[in-house]
């Protein structure tokens, strides 16, 4: 069984029915879960919890992770790869660390709502995207 690495944007959209990417996130997470194990890097977990704490829904968010998504700790290898990606692509460090986790774990895909990630690795799938060459997907999206 392969791995799907989830960006916080996907998890937030999946959990929030009012999010613009909710329907796409639900479809992609369900598809991914049927074929792969779901992983969220620790930085994505923290990003999701920030909003959950603000909304006083931290316990519900934590249950989501306990039941459906493995949290991957930040390792030295992920940190090194994240730093390299940040220096090369100019993405924010949290984004670079999430992508780095996907690369270091040799994930089958890295799911996000952030179009900027497409240029980093062909395994990136962007929510609600129009298929691009090679059968991969990409779209407009932000956190």
Residue pairs with C-beta under 8 A, 6 or more apart in sequence:
1 35
1 36
1 37
2 35
2 36
2 37
2 107
2 108
2 109
3 36
3 37
3 38
3 39
3 102
3 105
3 106
3 107
3 108
4 32
4 33
4 35
4 36
4 37
4 38
4 39
4 107
4 108
4 109
4 110
4 111
5 39
5 40
5 41
5 72
5 98
5 101
5 102
5 105
5 107
5 109
5 110
5 111
6 29
6 32
6 38
6 39
6 40
6 44
6 69
6 111
7 44
7 95
7 98
7 110
7 111
7 112
7 113
7 114
7 117
7 143
8 40
8 43
8 44
8 45
8 47
8 48
8 98
8 143
9 21
9 112
9 113
9 114
9 127
9 141
9 142
9 143
10 21
10 25
10 28
10 29
10 111
10 112
10 113
10 127
11 25
11 40
11 44
11 48
11 64
11 69
12 19
12 47
12 48
12 51
12 143
13 19
13 20
13 21
13 22
13 24
13 25
13 113
13 127
14 22
14 25
14 26
14 29
15 48
15 60
15 61
15 64
16 22
19 25
21 113
21 127
21 128
21 141
24 113
24 127
24 128
25 113
25 127
28 111
28 125
28 127
29 38
29 111
32 38
32 109
32 111
33 68
35 108
36 107
36 108
36 109
37 70
38 68
38 69
38 70
39 69
39 70
39 71
39 72
39 101
39 105
39 107
40 48
40 65
40 69
40 70
40 71
40 72
41 71
41 72
41 74
41 78
41 97
41 98
41 100
41 101
41 102
42 71
42 72
42 73
42 74
43 74
43 94
43 97
43 98
44 94
44 98
45 65
45 71
47 94
47 143
48 61
48 65
49 58
49 61
49 62
52 58
52 60
52 61
52 62
65 71
72 78
72 101
72 105
74 97
74 101
75 104
77 104
78 97
78 100
78 101
78 104
79 97
79 100
80 100
81 100
81 103
81 104
82 93
82 96
82 97
82 99
82 100
82 101
83 93
83 96
84 100
85 91
85 96
85 99
85 100
85 120
86 92
86 93
86 96
89 96
89 119
89 120
91 99
91 116
91 117
91 120
95 114
95 116
95 117
98 110
98 112
99 110
99 117
99 120
99 121
99 124
101 107
102 109
102 110
102 121
102 123
103 121
107 123
108 123
109 123
109 124
109 125
110 117
110 121
110 123
110 124
110 125
111 125
111 127
112 124
112 125
112 126
112 127
112 141
113 126
113 127
113 128
113 139
113 141
113 142
113 143
114 126
114 141
114 142
114 143
115 126
115 138
115 139
115 140
115 141
115 142
117 124
117 126
118 124
118 126
118 132
118 138
122 134
122 136
123 136
124 136
124 138
125 136
125 137
125 138
126 137
126 138
126 139
126 140
126 141
127 139
127 141
128 139
128 140
128 141
129 137
129 138
129 139
130 137
130 138
130 139
131 137
132 138
